[in-house]
């Protein structure tokens, strides 16, 4: 991926995380273009708190002025990512860590040093006596519980909820180590329920999807259309057991680079396996959901604003960025994501689309540039 791709990823993350900043849209893009590739790659992997901090500290600064701090943040962000050993840290812990970046020496940043800073926060919160010792001991046990829950498939949002329950009632600690396994991917609460092993079909969803297909207005050059058609020939051959008219209509509108990615993924899949259909459905549904646009608050009058509305523009969330990530999902997990996407298409809401996108962001460990070097 090049620098522009990472810039658009950061802009997407600002939207997905709902970060309030006077740096939005074109102004944010212009701000990011001032920094070199290494800084932009690092920022593209930041979680919400770290991204918010970057937007604050980078305003009016040169890359030389913030480079050291960005390197520190990048190093710590790996530790606190969902795949890192310190993934259990809470938002207030991250906020405190960010205020203490000046106390860190880049070359000496370790997990123990980060934990020491968090202990300092606990000591301020509970005092230096027995209360602190008791609280620190509980937090140590919660760290182990968080690691265990993550290992058996619990999403970070559920883990945090369970840890908070134990903080309020420490007698519930032992129960955390006896919970059943759970699917790893969290999903919008309005779609909670057991995970289906098949793609869900319904007249309402099919009707909604047909409406999306009919509303798509391709604005594609003749050269791009020819390139896409050549790639589609290979796609049809790879997926002929499952290819249908609707798939073809939508696939034809995709950027040729994404079509080539689909070809590569299908080439690594047995032709008659369920995986072929799942991949087709993923590319199909996510292209449709990426076309759903919502009104978004903007820092200034946008040239894209509809009906002359100042401070508002419309934008969708590009789900193509997660193609490489879902390749590692098992069939049941990928089916679950597809079914969530199909239900969102039936009754789309900004909250549901952003929730799905943020959950998929979490699957990357907030270190996305490692997943997009295809």
C-alpha positions as CSV (number, residue, x, y, z in Angstrom):
1,X,0.0,0.0,0.0
2,X,1.2,3.5,-0.7
3,X,1.0,6.6,1.4
4,X,-2.4,7.7,0.0
5,X,-3.9,4.4,1.0
6,X,-2.8,4.8,4.6
7,X,-4.1,8.4,4.6
8,X,-7.6,7.3,3.5
9,X,-7.4,4.5,6.1
10,X,-6.8,7.1,8.8
11,X,-9.7,9.3,7.5
12,X,-11.9,6.2,7.6
13,X,-10.8,5.4,11.2
14,X,-11.7,9.0,12.3
15,X,-15.1,8.4,10.8
16,X,-15.5,4.8,12.2
17,X,-14.4,5.8,15.7
18,X,-16.5,8.9,15.7
19,X,-13.6,11.2,16.7
20,X,-14.6,14.8,17.1
21,X,-11.9,17.1,15.8
22,X,-11.6,20.2,13.7
23,X,-9.4,18.2,11.4
24,X,-11.9,16.4,9.1
25,X,-12.3,15.7,5.4
26,X,-10.1,17.7,3.1
27,X,-8.5,19.5,5.9
28,X,-7.5,16.3,7.6
29,X,-6.1,14.9,4.3
30,X,-4.0,18.0,3.8
31,X,-2.7,17.8,7.4
32,X,-1.7,14.1,7.0
33,X,0.1,14.7,3.7
34,X,2.6,16.9,5.6
35,X,4.1,13.8,7.3
36,X,6.3,11.1,5.9
37,X,5.4,7.5,5.1
38,X,6.7,6.0,8.4
39,X,4.6,8.4,10.5
40,X,1.5,7.8,8.4
41,X,1.9,4.0,8.5
42,X,2.2,4.2,12.3
43,X,-0.9,6.4,12.7
44,X,-2.9,4.1,10.4
45,X,-2.4,1.4,13.0
46,X,-3.5,3.5,16.1
47,X,-6.6,2.7,18.1
48,X,-9.1,5.4,19.0
49,X,-7.3,6.9,22.0
50,X,-3.9,7.0,20.2
51,X,-5.4,8.5,17.0
52,X,-7.2,11.2,19.1
53,X,-3.9,12.0,20.8
54,X,-2.1,12.2,17.4
55,X,-4.7,14.7,16.1
56,X,-4.1,16.9,19.1
57,X,-0.3,16.8,19.3
58,X,0.3,17.1,15.6
59,X,-1.6,20.3,14.9
60,X,0.8,23.0,14.0
61,X,3.9,20.7,14.4
62,X,6.4,19.5,11.9
63,X,7.2,15.8,11.6
64,X,10.6,16.4,13.2
65,X,8.8,17.8,16.3
66,X,6.5,14.8,16.7
67,X,8.6,12.0,15.3
68,X,9.9,10.7,18.6
69,X,6.5,10.7,20.3
70,X,5.0,8.9,17.3
71,X,7.6,6.2,17.6
72,X,6.9,5.8,21.3
73,X,3.1,5.5,20.6
74,X,3.7,3.0,17.8
75,X,5.8,0.8,20.1
76,X,3.2,0.9,22.9
77,X,0.2,0.4,20.5
78,X,1.5,-3.0,19.6
79,X,1.5,-4.0,23.3
80,X,-2.0,-2.7,23.9
81,X,-3.5,-4.1,20.7
82,X,-6.0,-7.0,20.9
83,X,-3.2,-9.4,20.1
84,X,-0.7,-7.8,22.5
85,X,-0.1,-8.9,26.1
86,X,-1.4,-5.6,27.5
87,X,-4.7,-5.6,25.5
88,X,-6.7,-5.7,28.8
89,X,-5.8,-2.0,29.6
90,X,-8.8,0.2,29.9
91,X,-9.4,3.6,28.3
92,X,-8.5,5.5,31.4
93,X,-5.2,3.6,31.5
94,X,-4.4,4.5,27.9
95,X,-5.3,8.2,28.6
96,X,-2.9,8.2,31.6
97,X,-0.1,6.5,29.6
98,X,-0.4,9.1,26.9
99,X,0.1,11.9,29.4
100,X,3.3,10.2,30.5
101,X,4.9,9.7,27.2
102,X,7.7,12.1,28.1
103,X,8.7,9.7,30.9
104,X,9.4,6.9,28.4
105,X,12.7,6.5,26.7
106,X,12.1,5.0,23.3
107,X,14.9,2.4,23.4
108,X,13.8,1.2,26.8
109,X,10.0,0.9,26.4
110,X,8.9,-2.5,27.7
111,X,5.7,-4.0,28.9
112,X,7.0,-3.8,32.5
113,X,7.6,-0.1,32.1
114,X,4.0,0.5,30.8
115,X,2.6,-1.6,33.6
116,X,4.6,0.5,36.1
117,X,3.0,3.7,34.7
118,X,-0.4,2.1,35.1
119,X,0.5,1.1,38.7
120,X,1.3,4.7,39.3
121,X,-2.2,5.6,38.2
122,X,-3.7,2.9,40.5
123,X,-1.7,4.2,43.4
124,X,-3.0,7.7,42.8
125,X,-6.5,6.3,42.6
126,X,-6.5,4.0,45.7
127,X,-3.7,5.6,47.7
128,X,-0.4,4.1,48.9
129,X,-1.8,1.8,51.6
130,X,-3.6,-1.5,51.7
131,X,-6.3,-0.4,49.3
132,X,-3.7,0.0,46.5
133,X,-2.1,-3.3,47.3
134,X,-5.5,-5.1,47.1
135,X,-6.5,-3.3,43.9
136,X,-3.2,-4.0,42.3
137,X,-3.5,-7.7,43.1
138,X,-7.0,-7.8,41.6
139,X,-5.8,-6.1,38.5
140,X,-3.0,-8.6,38.1
141,X,-5.6,-11.5,38.3
142,X,-7.8,-9.6,35.8
143,X,-4.9,-9.5,33.4
144,X,-4.7,-13.3,33.4
145,X,-8.5,-13.5,33.1
146,X,-8.5,-11.1,30.1
147,X,-5.8,-13.2,28.4
148,X,-7.8,-16.4,29.0
149,X,-11.1,-14.9,27.7
150,X,-9.4,-13.6,24.6
151,X,-7.9,-17.0,24.0
152,X,-11.3,-18.7,23.9
153,X,-12.8,-16.2,21.5
154,X,-14.4,-13.4,23.6
155,X,-14.3,-10.0,21.9
156,X,-12.6,-7.1,23.7
157,X,-16.0,-5.3,24.4
158,X,-17.4,-8.3,26.2
159,X,-14.1,-8.9,28.1
160,X,-14.1,-5.2,29.4
161,X,-17.7,-5.6,30.5
162,X,-16.9,-8.8,32.4
163,X,-13.8,-7.3,34.0
164,X,-15.8,-4.3,35.2
165,X,-18.3,-6.6,36.8
166,X,-15.5,-8.2,38.8
167,X,-14.0,-4.9,39.8
168,X,-17.4,-4.1,41.4
169,X,-17.7,-7.5,42.9
170,X,-14.4,-9.4,43.2
171,X,-16.2,-12.6,44.3
172,X,-17.1,-13.1,40.7
173,X,-13.4,-13.5,39.6
174,X,-13.3,-17.3,39.7
175,X,-16.3,-17.5,37.4
176,X,-14.4,-15.8,34.6
177,X,-12.2,-18.9,34.3
178,X,-15.2,-21.2,33.9
179,X,-17.1,-19.5,31.1
180,X,-17.9,-21.4,27.8
181,X,-16.1,-20.6,24.6
182,X,-17.5,-17.9,22.4
183,X,-17.1,-16.8,18.7
184,X,-14.4,-14.2,18.5
185,X,-16.2,-11.6,16.4
186,X,-18.5,-9.2,18.3
187,X,-21.3,-7.8,16.3
188,X,-24.0,-5.1,16.5
189,X,-26.3,-5.8,19.5
190,X,-29.4,-5.5,17.4
191,X,-28.2,-8.6,15.6
192,X,-27.3,-10.7,18.6
193,X,-28.2,-14.4,18.6
194,X,-26.7,-17.8,17.7
195,X,-24.3,-17.9,14.8
196,X,-25.7,-19.6,11.7
197,X,-23.6,-22.0,9.6
198,X,-25.3,-20.9,6.4
199,X,-25.9,-17.7,4.5
200,X,-29.3,-16.4,5.6
201,X,-31.9,-15.9,2.9
202,X,-35.1,-13.9,3.2
203,X,-37.5,-12.1,0.8
204,X,-36.9,-8.8,2.7
205,X,-33.1,-9.0,2.4
206,X,-33.3,-10.1,-1.3
207,X,-35.7,-7.2,-2.0
208,X,-33.3,-4.7,-0.3
209,X,-30.3,-6.1,-2.2
210,X,-32.2,-5.8,-5.5
211,X,-32.9,-2.2,-4.7
212,X,-29.2,-1.5,-4.0
213,X,-28.2,-3.1,-7.3
214,X,-30.8,-1.1,-9.2
215,X,-29.7,2.2,-7.6
216,X,-25.9,1.7,-8.4
217,X,-24.9,4.2,-11.0
218,X,-21.5,3.2,-12.5
219,X,-19.2,6.0,-13.4
220,X,-16.4,3.9,-15.0
221,X,-14.1,4.7,-17.8
222,X,-14.1,2.5,-20.9
223,X,-10.5,1.4,-20.2
224,X,-11.4,0.3,-16.7
225,X,-14.5,-1.5,-17.9
226,X,-12.4,-3.5,-20.4
227,X,-9.8,-4.4,-17.7
228,X,-12.6,-5.5,-15.3
229,X,-14.2,-7.6,-18.0
230,X,-10.9,-9.5,-18.6
231,X,-10.6,-10.2,-14.9
232,X,-14.3,-11.3,-14.7
233,X,-13.6,-14.0,-17.3
234,X,-11.2,-15.7,-14.9
235,X,-13.5,-15.1,-11.9
236,X,-16.3,-16.8,-13.7
237,X,-14.1,-19.9,-14.3
238,X,-13.0,-20.0,-10.7
239,X,-16.5,-19.6,-9.2
240,X,-18.7,-21.0,-11.9
241,X,-20.5,-23.3,-9.4
242,X,-21.8,-20.2,-7.6
243,X,-21.7,-17.3,-9.9
244,X,-25.0,-15.6,-10.7
245,X,-26.4,-12.5,-12.4
246,X,-26.5,-10.4,-9.3
247,X,-22.9,-11.2,-8.4
248,X,-21.7,-10.3,-11.9
249,X,-23.6,-7.0,-11.9
250,X,-21.9,-5.9,-8.7
251,X,-18.5,-7.4,-9.4
252,X,-18.4,-5.5,-12.7
253,X,-18.5,-2.2,-10.7
254,X,-15.6,-3.0,-8.5
255,X,-12.1,-1.5,-9.0
256,X,-9.9,-3.9,-11.0
257,X,-7.4,-4.1,-8.1
258,X,-10.1,-5.5,-5.8
259,X,-11.2,-8.0,-8.5
260,X,-7.7,-9.2,-8.8
261,X,-7.6,-9.7,-5.1
262,X,-10.8,-11.8,-5.4
263,X,-9.1,-13.9,-8.1
264,X,-6.1,-14.5,-5.9
265,X,-8.3,-15.6,-3.0
266,X,-10.4,-17.9,-5.1
267,X,-7.3,-19.5,-6.7
268,X,-6.3,-20.6,-3.2
269,X,-9.7,-22.2,-2.6
270,X,-11.0,-25.5,-3.8
271,X,-13.5,-24.8,-6.6
272,X,-16.5,-26.6,-5.2
273,X,-16.0,-25.8,-1.5
274,X,-18.4,-23.6,0.4
275,X,-15.6,-21.1,0.8
276,X,-16.0,-20.0,-2.9
277,X,-19.5,-18.9,-2.2
278,X,-18.6,-17.2,1.0
279,X,-15.9,-15.2,-0.8
280,X,-18.3,-14.2,-3.6
281,X,-20.9,-13.2,-1.0
282,X,-18.3,-11.2,1.0
283,X,-17.2,-9.2,-2.1
284,X,-20.8,-8.8,-3.2
285,X,-22.3,-7.6,0.1
286,X,-19.4,-5.4,1.2
287,X,-19.4,-3.5,-2.1
288,X,-23.1,-2.8,-1.6
289,X,-22.6,-1.8,2.0
290,X,-19.7,0.5,1.1
291,X,-22.1,2.3,-1.3
292,X,-24.4,3.2,1.6
293,X,-23.7,6.9,2.5
294,X,-24.6,8.7,5.6
295,X,-24.6,12.4,6.6
296,X,-21.4,13.2,8.5
297,X,-20.6,16.3,10.5
298,X,-17.9,18.3,8.7
299,X,-15.6,21.2,9.9
300,X,-16.6,23.5,7.1
301,X,-19.1,23.9,4.3
302,X,-18.4,20.9,2.1
303,X,-18.6,21.0,-1.7
304,X,-20.2,17.6,-1.4
305,X,-22.9,18.6,1.0
306,X,-26.4,17.9,-0.2
307,X,-29.1,20.6,-0.4
308,X,-26.7,23.3,0.7
309,X,-26.3,21.9,4.2
310,X,-23.3,23.6,5.8
311,X,-21.1,21.4,7.9
312,X,-22.4,18.1,6.5
313,X,-21.3,15.8,3.8
314,X,-22.2,12.2,2.8
315,X,-19.7,9.4,3.0
316,X,-19.6,5.6,3.1
317,X,-17.1,3.2,4.7
318,X,-14.9,1.2,2.4
319,X,-15.0,-2.4,3.5
320,X,-12.5,-3.6,0.8
321,X,-9.7,-2.8,3.3
322,X,-10.7,-6.0,5.3
323,X,-10.4,-8.5,2.4
324,X,-7.1,-9.8,3.6
325,X,-8.3,-10.0,7.2
326,X,-11.4,-12.2,6.5
327,X,-9.2,-14.6,4.6
328,X,-8.0,-15.9,8.0
329,X,-11.6,-16.4,9.3
330,X,-13.0,-19.9,9.5
331,X,-16.2,-20.6,7.5
332,X,-18.5,-20.2,10.5
333,X,-17.0,-16.8,11.4
334,X,-17.1,-15.5,7.9
335,X,-20.7,-16.7,7.5
336,X,-21.6,-14.8,10.6
337,X,-20.0,-11.6,9.3
338,X,-21.8,-12.0,5.9
339,X,-25.2,-12.5,7.7
340,X,-24.6,-9.4,9.8
341,X,-23.8,-7.5,6.6
342,X,-27.0,-8.8,4.8
343,X,-29.1,-7.7,7.8
344,X,-27.6,-4.3,7.8
345,X,-28.4,-3.9,4.1
346,X,-32.0,-4.7,4.9
347,X,-32.2,-1.8,7.4
348,X,-29.0,0.2,7.2
349,X,-28.0,2.6,10.0
350,X,-24.8,4.6,10.5
351,X,-24.4,3.0,14.0
352,X,-24.6,-0.5,12.7
353,X,-22.3,0.0,9.7
354,X,-19.7,1.8,12.0
355,X,-20.0,-1.0,14.6
356,X,-19.3,-3.7,12.0
357,X,-16.4,-1.7,10.6
358,X,-14.9,-1.1,14.1
359,X,-15.2,-4.8,15.0
360,X,-13.3,-5.7,11.9
361,X,-10.7,-3.0,12.7
362,X,-10.3,-4.7,16.1
363,X,-9.6,-8.0,14.3
364,X,-6.4,-6.5,12.9
365,X,-5.0,-5.7,16.3
366,X,-4.9,-2.0,15.4
367,X,-1.7,-2.8,13.4
368,X,-3.3,-2.7,10.0
369,X,-0.2,-2.1,7.9
370,X,1.0,-5.6,8.7
371,X,-2.1,-7.0,7.1
372,X,-2.1,-5.1,3.9
373,X,1.2,-6.0,2.4
374,X,-0.2,-8.5,0.1
